[in-house]
Amino acid sequence: MTEIGSAAWTAGVTTAPLEDGRAGDGAPDPDRRRVRVPREGPLNPEQAIEAFRRSVERREPWYPALLEVISRWVAPEEVVDGVRLRYLLAGEAFDWLLLAQRLVETLPEGSLPAFELEELLIFGRAPDHSSEEDFAQAIGPQKHRAHLNFQYGVITEELLLLAVEEEIHKEGRIVHAGLDVPEVAAYERVYGKDLDELRMLYLESSGQRVREQMPVSGLQQFTYWLSKYRLRAIDPARVASDTRKALATMSRLERGRNRLGRQRARNRFGAADIVDARP
């Protein structure tokens, strides 16, 4: 996993030219005029939210505007309405969709097309059908590397655990006679240690406890640590095999998601208007 430079997330706001807050008709908005947004350089959360709102009000294409704001975002986490949103895990793994959702939810309801929002936030697809290369260029190389860390270190790891849970279910190892439930037994099969041992190792390594009830971001940090532990402690051939297993699970889920997306598109537009391009 690649650690990104902390300066990309904690740098102060530059003294680039500033924009004042204006409503959609160009008139100054007294409630937002206090937020001064640099035209270049890093943005703190308040500035980023304001920059995105202004782009939408100017009727600029919203998805490129969102990516531009994300490329300039510097806060690794926030507390919003009492909930901690951790965008950058362990200084390395960037949950960019969590940040995208945060920015989108600051807009007035109905500001963006609901179908396009669903494409992005539910299906994880670019609503303008731009490519992965376009995405990487838009958010910048550091954030894109951190995004890949999140994909391989959190999403792939979760999929691997899911695949092993399904294997245990198929073997008939249902909870009885003191056997662990598949969700717990999967940890020992993947990492060679039971969940309690892994929790203790994580506590020793990070100083953080894995609790029965904890925020999603806390569980994701533990999962990211597990992915790095697997790379260190497990035989490389086994690591490669398990990664293929996780990717196969991803492909299966992706096919189901695509079928759901096509069905929703038919429901929205009518079957006659849809070209059914199956993979």
N, C-alpha and C positions, 0 to 999 in steps of 0.2 A: 504494500500500500504506500502511496506517495503522500508525504506530509506537505501541505501547502504553506506558503509564507504567511505568518500571522499579520504582516503589514497589510495584506490584501483585505483583511477583515477589520482591522482596528485603526487604520490610518485616519487622521483627522480630515475634516472637510476642507477642500482646497478653497483658495480665494479667487476662483474663476468668476467670470461675469455672472450676475444673478438675475433671476426672473422673479417678478412680483406675482402674487396670487391674483388671478383674474377669472371671472366667471366665463361661461361659454360664449357670451356675447361680446367679450373683450373688456367689459367694465370691471374695475377693481372690486374684489370681494373682501369686505372689511374683516370677515372672520378668518380668511386664509392669507391675507396680505402679509401677515407677520412671518409666514414660512418663506424663507428665501432659499431658492434652489439654485445651486451652481449649474451652469450649463455643461460643465465637464468635471471629471474627478469623482471621488467617493461621495456617497450619500448616506446620511444617518437615516434611521427609520422614518422620522417625520418628513424629512425632505424627499425620501423615496416615494412615500405614499402620495405626497403632493405632486411630485413629478409625474407619476402614473395617472393621477386624476386629471391633470392638465392635458396630457396627451390624449386621453379618452375624450375630454371635452372639446378638444380641437379636431376630433373625428379622425385622428391618425389611426392607422391599422393597429389594433390593440395588442396583438400577440408580439410583434416586433418591439413595440413600446415596452411591454412587460419584460422582455428579455434584456432590453437596454438598461432598465432600472435594476434588474437582478445583477447585471454585470457590474454595476456601480455600488451595490449594497455592501455594507461593511460590518453590520452587527451579526456576530455568530449566534446570538439567541436574544429572545425578548420574553417579557412576561406581559401577556395581554389578557385583561379581565381575570387576573389571578391564575392564568394557565401559562406555564413555561413552554415556549416554542423554541426548540433547539434545532437550528438549521445546519450547524456544523458540528459533527460528532468527532470527539477526540482530536480536534484540530485538523482533520483529514477528510471526512466524508460529508458531502453536501447534499442535504435533502431539499433539492430545488423546488419540488412540487409543493412542499409544505410552505415555502416562501411564496410561491406563486399563488397558492390559496389565500394566504394572509393578505397579499396585495389586492387580489380580486375582491375579497370580502370587505375592503374599505370603500368600495364604490357604492353609490346608491343602487338599490335593487333595480334590475332591468337595464343597467347601463351597457351590458354586453349580451350578445346572443346566447341564449341558454344552451342551444345545441353545441355551439363551439366551446362553451365552458365545460360541458359534459365530455366532449372529445378530449380536452386537456386534463381535467382534474379526475375523471373517472377512468378513462381509457388510456391516459398517458400519451396521447397522440397530438402532434402539432396541428392546431385547427386550420392553419393555412397550408398544410401538407408540405411544409419545408423539410429539408433533410437533416440528418444527424450532423452532417458537416456544417450546415447553416447554423444549427443550434450551438455547436462548439465555437464557431466564430463569433456568434452573438454574445455569449456569456463570457468568453475569454478563456485562455488556456488553463489558468489556475483553477477557476471554478469548474471547468469541464473535467479536469483530472480529479477534482474532489467529488464531482458527480459520479464518475466511474468508480471511485472508491466506495461510494454509497451503494451503487448498483451491485458490485461484486462482494462487498463486505457486509451488506445488510440484506438486500433483496435476495441475492443468490443463496446466502446462508439460511434465510427463512424458508426458501424453496427446498433446500436440501433437507431441513428438518421435517418439512411437510411430506416430502417424498418418503422418508424413512418411517414416519408415523403411518403412512398408508401401507407400507410394506408390513409393518407389525400388525396392523389391523387385518391384512389379508392372511397372515400366518395364524390368525385366530388367537393371538395373545391378548385377549380381552382381560380387563381388570378382574382378577379373582385370585384367591389363595396367596395374597401378599404380593402379586406381581404389580409392577408400576404400570400406570396407564400409558398408552403409546406416546402421548405428548411428552412424558417424562423419560420413558425408556429410550426414546430416540436420541437423547443427548449422549447416553453411554455408548450407543452403537456408533454414533458419528465421531465422538471425541475420545472414546476409550476411558472415560471417567463419568461417574454419575453426576447428577445435577448438583447435589450438595458439595461434592468436591470441586466442581467448576465454580460454584459460588464462592467458595473459600479462596480459590486461586485468584479469582477476579477481585475479591476484597483486598488480598495481599498486593496485587498489582496496581490497583487503581484507588484503593481507599474507599470504594463505594460498595454498598450492600445491594444485593438483588433481593427485593422484597416481594411478598405475595401480591401486594397492590402497589403499583408504581406507574408513573407516567409512561406513555409510549416512547418518549425520547430516552428514558432510562433503560427500557428494555432494548431499544435499538443500540444504545451504547454497549450493552452487554453482548448483544449479537455481533456487533462489529469486533469486539474483543475476541469473541469465540472464533471468528473467521481468521484472525491473525494467529490465535493459538493453534488452530487446525493446520495452518501453513507451517508452523514451527514444529509441531509435535507428531504429526501424522506422516506416514510414508508418502513420498511424492506420487507414486503410482496410485495409491489410494486416494490422495487429494484430487488427482486428475479424474479418476473414476467418479468420485462423489460430485465433482463439479459438473461433469457430463450429465449425471443423474439430475442435478438441480436444473440444468438448462433444458433437459427433456421435459421436466415438469413445467417449466416456464412456457415451452412451446405448446404443450397441451392446454394450459390455461389460456394462452394467447389465442389459440384457435377457438376456444369457447367464447372468449371475449369478443373476437371478431364476428362470430356468428350472432352474438347478442347485439353488437353494434349495427350489423346489417339489418337485423330485425327491427331495431329501434328506428333506423333510417327509413325502412319501409313504412313503419307506423306513422312516421312524421310526414313523409313526402308522398307515399303511395308507391306500390311496387313497380308501376309502369315507369317511374322516374329514376329508378335505381339500376345502375349497372353492377351486377353482382360479380365482382372481381375476386374470386377465391384465390387464396395463396396456392 
